[in-house]
Amino acid sequence: MAGRVHIIGAGLAGLSAAVRLSQAGARVSIHETTQYAGGRCRSFHDDQVSAVIDNGTHLILSGNTEVLTYLERVGARENLVEGARAVFDFLDVQNGKRWSVDLGFGVGALSLIKWLADKHRQPPGLKPFQFLRDIRALKRGRGKTVAQCLDIKSELYRTFWHPLCLAVLNAEPQEAAAVLIWAVLKETVFKGGAYARPLFAPDGLGPALVDPAVAYLRSQDVSMYFQRRISSLVVTDGLCTSIRFHNAAEVLGDSDAVIMAVPHHAVAELVDGIDAPDASRAILNVHYRLSGAVDTPTIVGPAIVGLVGGECQWLFRRGPIVSVTVSGANAWMDKDTDAIAHALWPEVARALRLDGDIPAYRVIKERRATFAATPEALAHRPGTRTAAANLYLAGDWTDTGLPATIEGAVKSGRLAAEAVLEDAAS
Ligand SMILES: Cc1cc2nc3c(=O)[nH]c(=O)nc-3n(C[C@H](O)[C@H](O)[C@H](O)COP(=O)(O)OP(=O)(O)OC[C@H]3O[C@@H](n4cnc5c(N)ncnc54)[C@H](O)[C@@H]3O)c2cc1C
């Protein structure tokens, strides 16, 4: 294309757009307000736990094809290591009961049917006919919450649907949009265990997903400006004509385009007239550094444990670092960090069968981790194109059909890039 594409925001949506555009030979500039790429998905060295940690642990599944294609494009597919089977260990922190949800490694409906027929691979309380009724209700759940589609008094709700909803939508089932959980299940679990295997980033999310894209973009001569906060976009007569920053402005040429890949809460300050979900939900992560070897039946190597009946929903282990996640965590945001770490440690100790004092820790609060995935919010998710002919949108909050996830962010960036290329060609 003749012009240059300016991408605002170097989160995964912006990076994905830049990668797709530079592969097509477009000239690209990225403007990012912070000093680093990755946005809400980043890694850094933390002195308190003496390790590289992620801002929050992220669950990525083998059915996340947008993520895998993005990594293939930048030559870094091997950075995510796949579990051999779709197995997730669980612990009920109230009664100590442990089980595994083992979706296997098959492909297609037969894989799901085999799973439904095998009690040993299911969560407690699963009755196949009830499960099939539940998924039919979620599929038809447009305008409804997850809780409105399910029997919230059933054991399966407690052991499976409730933790799944919090993990996938970062919202309680009472407010979470049913169609979004359906969208994720359709791309993963319902395609068979082969599509629901967890993908691990052994060195962290940044090294796996962000650094290779930045290296690739640099190799393609993409201009990357960090610590450049865009303060507004000027739109005149249906065209974005300049980008303002630091009391300066970059005036756009006639063939230039802009992809705004900022989070939902940053849209309004940049440009008027673009709808976006306005409420956010928080995620809390606590990273503990274990000293000495940890040898338990459930935790060997990189591992994930779902926690039911407590405050945390997930426990991830990477080397000596054990990280727990509390989703839908708005109520935790104003609590003291030391009090949080002490309050959650007993659940970790129980899951890993550890004795002894609380080890070194780092608490990370992400107040605006995702938009609130309610049925009402879905009406405020715009598509890629805007009223300004050369202004496009990307970000996990745009209308990808998916929840606010890495998969959704990467997809949104690809869609925006393809819209730019399509319009330039027409
Ligand atoms: C703690 C936590 C846990 C999560 N867990 C999971 C999970 O398990 N699985 C999963 O798939 N997803 C998970 N997510 C969601 C996932 O991280 C996000 O959906 C994804 O990273 C969003 O990418 P994005 O590019 O749309 O937005 P962002 O990552 O927010 O990127 C937007 C970028 O725009 C920049 N920016 C903002 N304003 C300006 C401006 N004015 N000028 C220039 N730049 C600007 C920001 O600095 C940022 O770098 C989690 C998120 C968090 C916070």
The ligand as an ORCA input file, in Angstrom:
! r2SCAN-3c Opt
* xyz 0 1
  C      -3.941    -10.358     35.141
  C      -4.495    -10.748     33.806
  C      -4.770    -12.082     33.540
  C      -5.278    -12.458     32.293
  N      -5.490    -13.785     32.045
  C      -5.772    -14.169     30.786
  C      -5.802    -15.552     30.443
  O      -5.615    -16.427     31.305
  N      -6.016    -15.893     29.149
  C      -6.204    -14.959     28.179
  O      -6.334    -15.338     27.000
  N      -6.238    -13.640     28.481
  C      -6.023    -13.221     29.746
  N      -5.993    -11.894     30.059
  C      -6.406    -10.912     29.045
  C      -5.297    -10.544     28.069
  O      -4.114    -10.199     28.745
  C      -5.779     -9.345     27.251
  O      -7.002     -9.665     26.642
  C      -4.812     -8.918     26.156
  O      -3.480     -8.856     26.631
  C      -5.264     -7.546     25.645
  O      -4.421     -7.104     24.608
  P      -4.734     -5.734     23.880
  O      -3.626     -5.504     22.925
  O      -6.126     -5.737     23.383
  O      -4.707     -4.599     25.022
  P      -3.477     -4.104     25.925
  O      -2.620     -5.252     26.292
  O      -4.081     -3.318     27.032
  O      -2.642     -3.161     24.973
  C      -2.992     -1.826     24.733
  C      -1.719     -1.002     24.656
  O      -2.075      0.352     24.374
  C      -1.215      1.206     25.110
  N      -1.847      2.524     25.211
  C      -2.937      2.869     25.928
  N      -3.228      4.179     25.742
  C      -2.301      4.664     24.876
  C      -2.068      5.953     24.309
  N      -2.855      6.999     24.583
  N      -1.015      6.122     23.454
  C      -0.190      5.073     23.147
  N      -0.373      3.809     23.688
  C      -1.415      3.618     24.526
  C      -1.082      0.462     26.448
  O       0.047      0.919     27.176
  C      -0.950     -0.976     25.993
  O       0.397     -1.352     25.764
  C      -5.546    -11.474     31.308
  C      -5.303    -10.129     31.585
  C      -4.778     -9.762     32.815
  C      -4.509     -8.303     33.098
*
